Amino acid sequence: MRVDIVTIFPQFFDVLDISLLGKARANGIVDLRVHDLRDATHDRHRTVDDTPYGGGAGMVMRPEPWGETLDGILGAGGASVALGDASTPGDASTDDLASTASDAPTACDASTPLIVFPSPAGNVFTQKTARRYAQEEHIVFGCGRYEGIDQRVFDWAGTRARVELVSLGDYVLNGGEVAVMAMIEAFGRLIPGVVGNPDSLVEESHEGGLLEYPSYTKPAQWRGYDVPDILLSGHHANIAKWRHEQQVERTKRIRPDLYEAWAAAQD
Ligand SMILES: OB(O)c1ccc2cc[nH]c2c1
């Protein structure tokens, strides 16, 4: 899998050289490339922003450096695809339409690159999104800053690739870099070969629609707290039953929205 990141803070992603993703890069499982948007500027100050048309506070990211950088990643002709409507469904539990480019392509074959722009105006990133991204051959992440990126970048990019605007949640960051870091961690660990024991991915939160069960390790007693007896019983069927019951109870108590969706799917 190839991953490109476009940012004005390339050093932000140095951390991706360590831990699991660092090993995946060293093993050739993930080909990660970071691009400094300022390398596509041609003035002395390497300017990437300008004042907004129509007035308003803050600055907007200029389209030219984005176009030049994305040309370099996609190939100047780009992976031109059939234009389609913007009805790319999100992955969140709600089915509201994705806020993608107005002429987003409909081509969904994995050979057409996916460009993901973190945005507070995007669809919410979920584990379902992470699972989908882990199947992609090539994802380009575009990190906005300031008040955002000129809309025409999304419109133009949508004629060269599949484009998605994605948010981590209903809050606003100062730019896309933290969101990209979180998304790369979330889908990167799902890429075959990245996590040593894939069984460890099966019963974690949001797999199967439920939150994970509580975990315990030695010692059996700690500061007056005991490990539940069932976990010391060695009865694997009963342990599995107890763990599932814990998942259902936790999900119902902590995330009733997820519980309702899970319960409806059981019928
Ligand atoms: O909250 B976010 O995901 C986000 C993403 C991109 C930009 C660009 C400027 N502010 C941003 C916030």
The ligand as an SDF file (V2000), in Angstrom:
LIG
                    3D

 12 13  0  0  0  0  0  0  0  0999 V2000
  -10.6750   19.5150   12.6510 O   0  0  0  0  0  0  0  0  0  0  0  0
  -10.1190   19.1090   11.4640 B   0  0  0  0  0  0  0  0  0  0  0  0
  -10.1830   17.7700   11.0860 O   0  0  0  0  0  0  0  0  0  0  0  0
   -9.4190   20.1110   10.5330 C   0  0  0  0  0  0  0  0  0  0  0  0
   -8.9330   19.6490    9.3050 C   0  0  0  0  0  0  0  0  0  0  0  0
   -8.3090   20.5410    8.4460 C   0  0  0  0  0  0  0  0  0  0  0  0
   -8.1710   21.8800    8.8330 C   0  0  0  0  0  0  0  0  0  0  0  0
   -7.6120   23.0170    8.1950 C   0  0  0  0  0  0  0  0  0  0  0  0
   -7.7670   24.0670    9.0730 C   0  0  0  0  0  0  0  0  0  0  0  0
   -8.4150   23.6420   10.1890 N   0  0  0  0  0  0  0  0  0  0  0  0
   -8.6620   22.3110   10.0710 C   0  0  0  0  0  0  0  0  0  0  0  0
   -9.3040   21.4280   10.9420 C   0  0  0  0  0  0  0  0  0  0  0  0
  1  2  1  0
  2  3  1  0
  2  4  1  0
  4  5  1  0
  4 12  2  0
  5  6  2  0
  6  7  1  0
  7  8  1  0
  7 11  2  0
  8  9  2  0
  9 10  1  0
 10 11  1  0
 11 12  1  0
M  END
$$$$
